[in-house]
Amino acid sequence: IKAYTGNYKNLKRKLKRFKNKGGTFEIIPTHLSESDLSEVKRCFIATSQKSIFYLPYQDLYLNSALTTSKSPVNNAFYFVARLNNEFLGYQAALKTGNRLNALHGAFDRQRKTTFHAYDILFIKMTEFAIENQLASIDFGSVINDTKKKMVNKTIDMSYYLLSKHSVIRHFFNQFLKKTKIQGKDQLKYL
């Protein structure tokens, strides 16, 4: 883990500050408690309220996250960040063979600060992978700068819209330019 954290500026300071402010991380196997489920919902709603656009899959994503988080699933792990026992956010992951695959997660975007809990999440997941002798972690799509800084390898992905009608393709391309998920970097693949 020292080799991983040594690649990133200020992580030791962030870890210390998070801990000094009362921050903790907990790894919960198989499923979340009812009280944590209500916090997951709150975090998802807080995140969606900060979105520029309402995307059609947002409700589906929340319902999927709540359903999987309350159902006992072997090899599922929930990396939960708390500040003075208050739920800040989480990342769910599934251990498959020698890989850890991110499933879903959310953080409370209404807070002024989480004292770098999101950054520290990557350290905790990496520690878990090392301790369990896993070969790699798939953190999912990278659409924010923090995640981009914390992963040491990315694989370019593209979004495609298929339609035989050019008007529909044009409309969605214009619409996607205004969303965070389809910025200039992603549009170069269209």
Disulfide bonds with the S-S distance in Angstrom:
none
